[in-house]
Amino acid sequence: MADTINLSDIFSYDQNFQTIMLNMLQTALDSSFQGVMITEAEPGYPIIYVNQAICEMTGYTTKEFIGQSPSMLQGKNSDPKVLQELADKIDAGEIFHGRTFNYRKDGSEFMMEWKIVPIRGMEGEIANYLAIQREVRDGKLSDGSLDTKLSI
């Protein structure tokens, strides 16, 4: 099996290569079929980035998301047990994976599966959270494939 290179090793190359890699990562996030959201690691978890897929899934625009809390998507049928597990995992600095009902801008309900990963700074502190999200319909994912666990 070939040795793998970690992303921090890749980014240690010259400035031009760092720019290429940054552009590649930006393109990957922007082009993903899955919803991507990045928040600050501070009270309310203000949203600092969303991709087009999450906008299409929810009906909100990027402008409407930025600065808001991800809780804007929660409503009466969002499972409080799942939301408590989310809070516990975030408090512990752990990865969260769960499902609950969320709500679109028009008020319609949908089942969302998401994974939230803490992003750490140079000193190991949690600086941001990355959430990968997808809709689940009738046991199938929004792309029509059979439901499986989301892995990052």
C-alpha distance (Angstrom), angle and dihedral (degrees) to the residues before:
residue distance angle dihedral
M1 . . .
A2 3.81 . .
D3 3.77 121.0 .
T4 3.78 113.6 -102.8
I5 3.77 125.7 -133.6
N6 3.75 119.2 -137.3
L7 3.83 118.9 -134.5
S8 3.80 92.5 -114.8
D9 3.83 88.1 58.9
I10 3.80 90.4 51.2
F11 3.79 92.2 51.0
S12 3.81 91.8 52.4
Y13 3.81 90.8 74.1
D14 3.80 122.9 95.5
Q15 3.82 124.3 -52.7
N16 3.82 94.5 -100.3
F17 3.79 91.4 53.3
Q18 3.82 90.1 47.5
T19 3.82 89.1 53.6
I20 3.81 90.9 49.5
M21 3.81 91.4 50.1
L22 3.80 92.7 46.4
N23 3.81 90.0 51.1
M24 3.81 89.9 47.7
L25 3.81 92.5 52.0
Q26 3.82 91.3 46.2
T27 3.80 90.3 51.0
A28 3.81 91.4 48.2
L29 3.81 92.1 52.1
D30 3.79 93.9 43.9
S31 3.82 93.1 46.6
S32 3.80 99.2 43.9
F33 3.80 119.4 124.3
Q34 3.82 86.8 -143.8
G35 3.78 122.1 76.4
V36 3.79 112.5 -104.0
M37 3.80 124.9 -163.2
I38 3.80 129.2 174.7
T39 3.79 121.6 -164.6
E40 3.77 137.0 -176.6
A41 3.80 115.9 -105.6
E42 3.79 94.6 -121.0
P43 3.81 134.7 98.2
G44 3.79 111.8 -52.7
Y45 3.81 90.3 14.0
P46 3.83 96.3 -115.2
I47 3.79 112.0 -141.3
I48 3.82 113.8 -118.2
Y49 3.82 100.7 170.5
V50 3.81 138.9 22.7
N51 3.77 128.9 169.3
Q52 3.79 128.1 -135.4
A53 3.81 92.9 -100.7
I54 3.81 93.0 64.4
C55 3.80 90.4 45.8
E56 3.81 89.7 53.5
M57 3.82 91.4 45.8
T58 3.82 94.6 51.5
G59 3.81 106.5 25.6
Y60 3.82 92.8 -123.9
T61 3.79 121.3 124.0
T62 3.78 123.7 -127.8
K63 3.81 89.0 -108.3
E64 3.81 90.8 54.2
F65 3.82 91.6 51.6
I66 3.82 100.4 45.8
G67 3.81 112.5 99.8
Q68 3.81 93.5 8.0
S69 3.79 127.7 111.5
P70 3.82 119.1 -106.6
S71 3.82 85.3 -123.7
M72 3.82 86.0 79.7
L73 3.83 84.9 85.5
Q74 3.81 94.7 55.6
G75 3.79 126.2 94.7
K76 3.78 146.9 154.7
N77 3.82 96.3 -47.5
S78 3.81 97.0 42.1
D79 3.81 102.6 121.5
P80 3.83 109.4 -111.4
K81 3.83 91.0 -155.8
V82 3.80 91.0 56.9
L83 3.80 91.5 45.6
Q84 3.82 90.1 50.5
E85 3.80 90.3 50.1
L86 3.82 87.7 50.6
A87 3.82 91.2 52.0
D88 3.82 91.7 46.7
K89 3.81 93.2 49.9
I90 3.80 92.7 47.0
D91 3.82 91.0 48.2
A92 3.82 89.0 51.9
G93 3.83 93.1 47.1
E94 3.80 91.0 -117.4
I95 3.80 134.0 136.3
F96 3.81 114.6 -94.6
H97 3.82 125.4 -151.9
G98 3.78 121.3 178.2
R99 3.78 151.0 124.9
T100 3.75 133.6 -125.1
F101 3.75 141.5 144.3
N102 3.78 115.2 -80.9
Y103 3.78 130.3 179.6
R104 3.78 134.3 -120.7
K105 3.78 124.3 -137.4
D106 3.83 89.4 -96.6
G107 3.83 89.8 56.0
S108 3.80 96.2 -108.1
E109 3.78 116.5 141.4
F110 3.81 125.9 -125.4
M111 3.79 136.1 174.7
M112 3.78 110.5 -113.3
E113 3.77 127.9 -168.6
W114 3.76 115.2 -162.3
K115 3.75 143.7 170.5
I116 3.78 122.7 -153.8
V117 3.78 121.1 -160.8
P118 3.82 125.2 -171.9
I119 3.81 113.8 -125.2
R120 3.79 112.7 -148.1
G121 3.78 130.6 -150.5
M122 3.80 128.6 -136.3
E123 3.80 92.9 -78.6
G124 3.81 93.0 48.7
E125 3.80 94.5 -103.3
I126 3.79 118.6 138.7
A127 3.80 106.1 -107.2
N128 3.80 102.1 167.4
Y129 3.77 144.1 -1.9
L130 3.80 125.0 -125.8
A131 3.81 115.7 -153.5
I132 3.80 122.7 -167.2
Q133 3.79 110.6 -164.3
R134 3.78 138.6 -176.5
E135 3.76 137.9 172.2
V136 3.80 120.4 -115.2
R137 3.83 118.5 -154.1
D138 3.82 123.8 -174.7
G139 3.81 92.4 -24.9
K140 3.79 91.4 -47.3
L141 3.75 130.3 101.3
S142 3.78 119.8 -115.8
D143 3.82 90.2 -99.3
G144 3.83 90.0 59.2
S145 3.79 96.9 -108.7
L146 3.78 121.1 129.0
D147 3.77 115.3 -86.4
T148 3.79 113.9 -94.2
K149 3.76 134.1 160.9
L150 3.78 115.4 -77.7
S151 3.79 112.2 -121.4
I152 3.76 128.3 -172.7
